[in-house]
Amino acid sequence: MESQNNRCLYVAFHYPPILGSSGVHRTLAFTRHLAENDWDVDVLTGSLKAYDRWEASQLSFIPEKVNVIRAFGRNTAKHLSIKGKYLGLMALPDNWQSWIFGGVISGLFSTLRNRPDILVSTYPIASAHIIAYVLHKLSGIPWVADLRDPMAQEGYPSNPRKKRIFQWLERKMVKHCHHIILTTPGAKALYVERFPETSDDKWKIVPNGYDIAMFESLQTTSNRQQSEKIILLHSGVVYPSERDPKPLFHAISALKKSGQLTVSNFELRLRATGHDAIYQPLLAEMNIEDIVKLEAPVPFHDALKEMIMVDGLLLMQAANCDYQIPAKAYEYIRVGKPIFALTTEQGDTGQLMAKQPNSVIAPLDDASTIEHQLMNYLKQLRNGELAPLPEEEILRYSRQYHASSFEACLQHSIRNSI
């Protein structure tokens, strides 16, 4: 008698063809790994109308063996507001509150039709975890939460009602999940302190990483000729708090005034900040619009190509995110270009960067140190002193390298639930 494949219902709002979230790539890599290793994978995600931005070309990234279930959902701020106004209760725990109803209904039909062995829910929006919690309570199917990063944090969310919901949901996950998966040691330490009575086995660390499959069709070396002008790129959202660029802007302004940085020898390119309206006036005020360029979002593959083509890569992470590592850090490591990392040395991001021979680190909030370290970085870059890790070591930072740990976590939960 042939053994049946394990079946997983994976609750994830961010899934192709959505644009604008690096979180989609973790889920995509793990669902691909499961499907390639004889799992039957159903992904419960949002309808296309629920996404703020999506592109049909991204649909090709979905693995052929993965079944996608698109449940009704709408963005409260975009679809359910009147002249931009809506009740705050309609955006709890996030703007996709309506997806909870659609997700539970679609998820119930899916579990009745093809009962899964395990439920998986993943951040970065809380409604995904609420859907999985309700499905777990209604069905008794074991549940694993890929929490990734902490939910309730000091000062976040700023909305007291939303924070209480986050704290309630954290308690439910601790009580009902077989395992809670985090991406960094710092995040685990935070939760161990928050829930000291919980078994250490509850918490699992599965780091983020780059997706090997996304780089397979790309030429990973640049044909761009070395020129006097160095292009430094930050690819992705620049949060005003967690990645505050103002000290960097002040440092660039000072270096421009002293003549060390000019239009002909330096360009900082900020691709898809998500907050251009905040930063454009600052650049104008500091008279650095000619050196710092704000560029529009592009599809993920094009963003990877750009990382390969530029001279250097900028990473930013504030002290209030010491227990997190931006997903793009691993893509930067794969690309192998010199990294200018603005972060703390003691945080998880800083510790990761300290292991990279092609990185230079400076504190995000210290304009004077940034000024000094940026010139040091540019000097080392020009002199060819920032070589990346060997290829075999870079592979250890791939999502595929860690996917087996993720699968083992699911297998363990299934065995312990029987």
VMD Tcl script that draws the C-alpha trace (Angstrom):
set ca {
  {0.00 0.00 0.00}
  {1.46 3.34 -1.06}
  {1.83 5.99 1.62}
  {-0.05 9.21 1.01}
  {1.73 12.52 0.66}
  {1.57 14.95 3.54}
  {-0.80 17.83 2.83}
  {-0.30 21.40 3.98}
  {-2.70 24.35 3.96}
  {-0.45 27.42 3.90}
  {-2.18 30.70 4.86}
  {-0.20 33.54 3.28}
  {-1.54 36.86 2.04}
  {1.69 37.70 0.22}
  {2.00 35.35 -2.75}
  {2.59 35.94 -6.47}
  {1.60 37.99 -8.37}
  {1.73 40.56 -5.52}
  {4.37 43.29 -5.77}
  {5.99 45.43 -3.09}
  {6.73 42.93 -0.32}
  {9.95 40.99 0.19}
  {7.97 38.63 2.45}
  {6.48 36.86 -0.55}
  {9.80 35.20 -1.43}
  {10.14 33.25 1.83}
  {6.70 31.70 1.38}
  {7.35 31.05 -2.30}
  {10.64 29.25 -1.58}
  {9.20 27.11 1.22}
  {6.06 26.11 -0.71}
  {8.25 25.22 -3.69}
  {10.48 23.08 -1.46}
  {7.49 21.24 0.03}
  {5.93 20.59 -3.40}
  {9.24 19.30 -4.75}
  {9.51 16.94 -1.78}
  {6.19 15.15 -2.29}
  {3.91 17.38 -0.25}
  {0.47 18.39 -1.50}
  {0.48 22.15 -0.95}
  {-2.58 24.41 -0.93}
  {-1.83 28.12 -0.50}
  {-4.73 30.15 0.89}
  {-4.12 33.75 -0.15}
  {-5.97 36.92 -1.11}
  {-7.90 37.69 -4.26}
  {-6.09 39.81 -6.83}
  {-8.34 42.76 -5.97}
  {-7.04 42.61 -2.40}
  {-3.52 43.45 -3.56}
  {-2.49 47.09 -3.85}
  {-0.09 46.22 -6.66}
  {0.40 43.08 -8.70}
  {1.73 42.08 -12.09}
  {0.64 39.16 -14.25}
  {4.24 38.24 -15.11}
  {4.78 37.31 -11.44}
  {2.30 34.44 -11.78}
  {5.00 32.41 -13.53}
  {6.86 32.17 -10.20}
  {4.14 29.99 -8.66}
  {5.33 26.36 -8.63}
  {3.31 24.13 -10.94}
  {2.47 21.64 -8.18}
  {1.15 24.26 -5.75}
  {-2.63 24.79 -5.65}
  {-3.56 28.43 -5.00}
  {-6.87 29.30 -3.31}
  {-7.75 32.98 -3.63}
  {-10.20 34.12 -0.96}
  {-12.26 37.30 -0.96}
  {-10.56 40.28 0.63}
  {-10.32 44.02 0.19}
  {-8.02 46.77 1.46}
  {-10.15 48.80 3.85}
  {-8.33 52.07 3.10}
  {-8.58 51.57 -0.65}
  {-11.89 49.82 -1.27}
  {-14.09 50.34 1.80}
  {-13.47 54.01 2.56}
  {-15.56 57.03 1.67}
  {-13.46 59.92 0.42}
  {-10.47 58.30 2.08}
  {-12.17 57.94 5.46}
  {-13.24 54.74 7.23}
  {-13.94 53.43 10.71}
  {-10.76 52.48 12.56}
  {-12.40 49.21 13.64}
  {-12.50 48.18 9.98}
  {-8.69 48.15 9.85}
  {-8.07 45.79 12.77}
  {-5.80 43.87 13.02}
  {-4.77 45.29 9.63}
  {-6.27 46.83 6.50}
  {-7.25 43.40 5.16}
  {-9.75 42.58 7.90}
  {-12.31 41.45 5.29}
  {-9.87 38.73 4.21}
  {-10.38 37.03 7.59}
  {-13.98 36.24 6.71}
  {-13.14 35.23 3.14}
  {-10.13 33.22 4.25}
  {-11.98 31.26 6.94}
  {-14.83 30.36 4.54}
  {-12.49 29.32 1.72}
  {-10.19 27.54 4.18}
  {-13.08 25.55 5.66}
  {-14.20 24.39 2.23}
  {-10.60 23.39 1.48}
  {-10.16 21.43 4.72}
  {-13.45 19.60 4.18}
  {-12.54 18.71 0.61}
  {-8.88 17.81 1.20}
  {-8.11 17.63 4.91}
  {-4.54 18.84 5.46}
  {-2.13 17.29 7.95}
  {-0.84 20.70 9.01}
  {-1.82 24.39 8.93}
  {0.89 26.99 8.38}
  {0.33 30.73 8.70}
  {2.84 33.42 7.93}
  {3.38 37.09 8.64}
  {3.75 40.04 7.78}
  {0.02 40.72 8.24}
  {-1.75 39.52 11.38}
  {-4.98 38.52 9.64}
  {-3.21 35.44 8.20}
  {-2.56 34.14 11.72}
  {-6.15 34.84 12.80}
  {-7.46 32.81 9.84}
  {-5.20 29.89 10.78}
  {-6.21 30.16 14.44}
  {-9.92 29.96 13.58}
  {-9.35 27.05 11.18}
  {-7.31 25.25 13.85}
  {-10.06 25.72 16.45}
  {-12.77 24.52 14.06}
  {-10.88 21.55 12.63}
  {-8.34 20.45 15.24}
  {-5.63 20.38 12.56}
  {-2.18 21.12 14.06}
  {-0.89 24.63 13.45}
  {2.59 26.07 12.91}
  {3.05 29.86 12.77}
  {5.90 31.26 10.70}
  {5.94 34.45 12.74}
  {9.30 35.57 11.27}
  {9.62 38.83 13.27}
  {8.03 39.93 16.56}
  {4.50 41.29 16.34}
  {3.92 43.44 19.43}
  {7.00 45.55 20.12}
  {7.91 48.55 22.22}
  {6.07 51.45 20.63}
  {4.55 49.24 17.92}
  {1.80 49.22 16.92}
  {1.17 52.78 18.03}
  {-2.59 52.16 17.96}
  {-3.40 50.79 21.47}
  {-6.35 48.71 20.24}
  {-4.27 47.12 17.49}
  {-1.46 46.39 19.95}
  {-3.88 44.61 22.29}
  {-5.05 42.46 19.38}
  {-1.44 41.62 18.53}
  {-0.75 40.65 22.16}
  {-3.93 38.55 22.25}
  {-2.90 36.79 19.05}
  {0.60 36.11 20.39}
  {-0.95 34.41 23.44}
  {-3.17 32.30 21.19}
  {-0.19 31.23 19.09}
  {1.81 30.28 22.17}
  {-1.13 28.24 23.49}
  {-2.19 26.49 20.27}
  {0.76 26.31 17.87}
  {3.00 23.25 17.92}
  {5.87 25.47 16.85}
  {6.44 29.20 16.30}
  {9.14 29.95 13.76}
  {11.32 33.07 13.97}
  {14.09 34.31 11.71}
  {16.75 35.51 14.19}
  {18.20 34.62 17.60}
  {17.23 38.08 18.83}
  {13.56 37.53 18.01}
  {13.60 34.18 19.83}
  {15.27 35.75 22.89}
  {12.55 38.43 22.96}
  {9.77 35.82 23.04}
  {11.52 33.55 25.52}
  {11.64 36.54 27.85}
  {8.01 37.43 27.10}
  {6.73 33.87 27.65}
  {9.20 32.34 30.14}
  {6.86 29.46 31.04}
  {6.86 28.18 27.44}
  {9.01 25.21 26.45}
  {12.12 26.16 24.51}
  {11.11 23.59 21.88}
  {8.13 25.78 20.97}
  {10.47 28.31 19.33}
  {12.32 27.43 16.14}
  {14.75 29.60 14.19}
  {14.63 29.33 10.40}
  {16.57 32.29 8.97}
  {15.60 34.22 5.89}
  {17.76 33.83 2.82}
  {18.01 34.44 -0.88}
  {16.11 32.25 -3.34}
  {18.44 30.27 -5.60}
  {15.69 29.85 -8.19}
  {15.33 33.62 -8.59}
  {18.98 33.96 -9.56}
  {19.16 31.00 -11.97}
  {18.17 33.00 -15.04}
  {20.30 36.01 -14.13}
  {23.86 36.79 -15.05}
  {25.40 37.30 -11.61}
  {28.34 39.41 -12.75}
  {28.04 42.93 -14.10}
  {29.19 43.99 -17.54}
  {29.23 47.61 -16.35}
  {32.61 49.21 -16.82}
  {34.24 50.72 -13.74}
  {33.91 54.47 -13.92}
  {34.69 57.39 -11.68}
  {31.03 57.58 -10.66}
  {30.03 55.01 -8.04}
  {26.36 54.06 -7.83}
  {25.18 52.95 -4.37}
  {21.74 51.32 -4.34}
  {19.12 50.72 -1.66}
  {16.44 48.43 -3.09}
  {13.11 48.44 -1.25}
  {11.06 50.27 1.34}
  {12.77 52.92 3.48}
  {10.68 53.18 6.63}
  {10.85 56.63 8.28}
  {11.54 55.09 11.70}
  {13.06 51.64 11.20}
  {15.33 52.82 8.35}
  {15.44 56.58 8.90}
  {17.70 57.97 6.13}
  {17.95 61.54 7.45}
  {21.39 61.13 9.12}
  {22.66 59.62 5.86}
  {21.23 62.57 3.93}
  {22.98 64.98 6.31}
  {26.28 63.11 5.83}
  {25.95 63.26 2.03}
  {25.06 66.95 2.22}
  {28.19 67.68 4.28}
  {30.38 65.66 1.89}
  {28.91 67.50 -1.08}
  {29.58 70.89 0.53}
  {33.20 69.87 1.17}
  {33.57 68.78 -2.46}
  {34.26 65.13 -1.63}
  {31.03 63.93 -3.24}
  {29.93 65.35 -6.59}
  {27.47 64.52 -9.35}
  {30.33 63.06 -11.36}
  {31.71 60.68 -8.70}
  {28.71 59.48 -6.64}
  {25.01 58.63 -6.84}
  {22.77 57.19 -4.13}
  {19.81 55.45 -5.77}
  {16.80 54.73 -3.55}
  {14.57 52.29 -5.41}
  {10.94 51.96 -4.24}
  {11.20 53.74 -0.86}
  {7.43 53.73 -0.43}
  {7.81 57.18 1.14}
  {9.06 59.41 -1.67}
  {6.64 62.17 -0.63}
  {8.46 62.42 2.72}
  {12.00 62.28 1.36}
  {11.76 64.47 -1.74}
  {11.36 67.73 0.23}
  {14.30 66.75 2.47}
  {16.55 66.20 -0.53}
  {15.55 69.57 -1.95}
  {16.11 71.31 1.38}
  {19.61 69.81 1.68}
  {20.41 70.49 -1.97}
  {21.32 66.86 -2.72}
  {18.61 66.03 -5.28}
  {21.30 65.72 -7.95}
  {23.18 63.06 -5.96}
  {20.33 61.17 -4.25}
  {17.76 59.80 -6.70}
  {14.32 58.45 -5.79}
  {13.28 55.78 -8.28}
  {9.98 53.95 -8.85}
  {9.35 50.28 -7.96}
  {10.17 47.59 -10.53}
  {9.35 43.85 -10.71}
  {11.50 41.64 -8.49}
  {13.64 40.18 -11.28}
  {14.45 43.67 -12.52}
  {15.34 44.70 -8.97}
  {17.79 41.79 -8.74}
  {19.32 42.75 -12.10}
  {19.83 46.29 -10.84}
  {21.60 45.01 -7.69}
  {24.00 43.14 -9.97}
  {24.63 46.14 -12.22}
  {25.43 48.81 -9.61}
  {28.72 49.27 -7.75}
  {27.55 48.96 -4.16}
  {24.54 48.15 -1.99}
  {23.10 50.05 0.96}
  {21.48 48.32 3.94}
  {19.64 50.20 6.72}
  {18.27 48.89 10.02}
  {17.61 50.94 13.16}
  {18.35 49.96 16.75}
  {14.64 49.38 17.39}
  {14.89 46.44 14.96}
  {18.00 44.83 16.44}
  {16.23 41.45 16.52}
  {15.36 41.53 12.82}
  {17.32 41.14 9.58}
  {15.94 42.65 6.35}
  {15.30 39.93 3.76}
  {17.24 41.97 1.21}
  {20.42 41.46 3.26}
  {20.60 37.89 1.96}
  {20.03 38.97 -1.63}
  {22.86 41.46 -1.18}
  {25.09 38.65 0.09}
  {24.23 36.53 -2.96}
  {24.96 39.39 -5.37}
  {28.36 39.85 -3.76}
  {28.69 43.61 -4.25}
  {30.28 45.70 -1.45}
  {27.71 46.48 1.25}
  {27.46 49.73 3.22}
  {25.46 48.70 6.30}
  {23.91 51.36 8.51}
  {22.94 49.48 11.66}
  {24.08 48.65 15.18}
  {27.00 46.28 15.71}
  {25.21 44.34 18.46}
  {21.96 43.68 16.55}
  {21.23 40.62 14.43}
  {21.73 42.60 11.21}
  {25.05 44.01 12.39}
  {26.28 40.59 13.48}
  {25.38 39.14 10.08}
  {27.19 41.97 8.29}
  {30.26 41.56 10.51}
  {30.66 38.08 9.00}
  {30.78 39.52 5.47}
  {34.27 40.57 4.30}
  {32.70 42.93 1.74}
  {30.80 45.10 4.25}
  {31.49 48.36 6.07}
  {29.28 49.18 9.08}
  {28.20 52.51 10.58}
  {25.38 53.46 12.99}
  {22.20 54.55 11.20}
  {21.62 57.51 13.52}
  {25.11 59.09 13.57}
  {25.67 61.47 10.63}
  {29.27 62.22 11.57}
  {30.29 58.55 11.68}
  {28.36 57.84 8.50}
  {30.26 60.66 6.80}
  {33.62 59.13 7.78}
  {32.65 55.53 7.07}
  {31.05 56.31 3.72}
  {34.31 57.79 2.43}
  {36.18 54.80 3.88}
  {33.75 52.46 2.12}
  {34.09 54.26 -1.22}
  {37.89 54.18 -0.95}
  {37.93 50.44 -0.26}
  {35.43 49.82 -3.05}
  {37.56 51.70 -5.59}
  {40.66 49.83 -4.45}
  {38.97 46.44 -4.82}
  {39.39 45.64 -1.11}
  {35.79 44.46 -0.46}
  {35.68 40.94 -1.87}
  {32.64 38.71 -1.06}
  {32.59 35.34 0.63}
  {33.51 32.24 -1.40}
  {30.61 30.78 -3.42}
  {30.27 27.68 -1.23}
  {29.84 29.83 1.88}
  {27.29 32.08 0.18}
  {25.11 29.01 -0.47}
  {24.61 28.67 3.28}
  {22.58 31.88 3.16}
  {20.02 30.53 0.68}
  {16.42 29.74 1.58}
  {16.90 26.31 0.03}
  {19.65 25.60 2.56}
  {17.20 26.27 5.41}
  {14.04 24.82 3.80}
  {14.77 21.34 5.12}
  {14.70 22.74 8.69}
  {11.31 24.29 7.94}
  {10.00 20.98 6.59}
  {11.36 19.09 9.61}
  {9.45 21.47 11.88}
  {6.20 20.61 10.07}
  {6.94 16.88 10.15}
  {7.62 17.05 13.89}
  {4.30 18.82 14.49}
  {2.39 16.21 12.49}
  {4.01 13.28 14.33}
  {3.35 14.84 17.74}
  {-0.30 15.49 16.95}
  {-1.15 11.86 16.18}
}
mol new
graphics top color blue
foreach p $ca { graphics top sphere $p radius 0.5 }
foreach p [lrange $ca 0 end-1] q [lrange $ca 1 end] { graphics top cylinder $p $q radius 0.2 }
display resetview
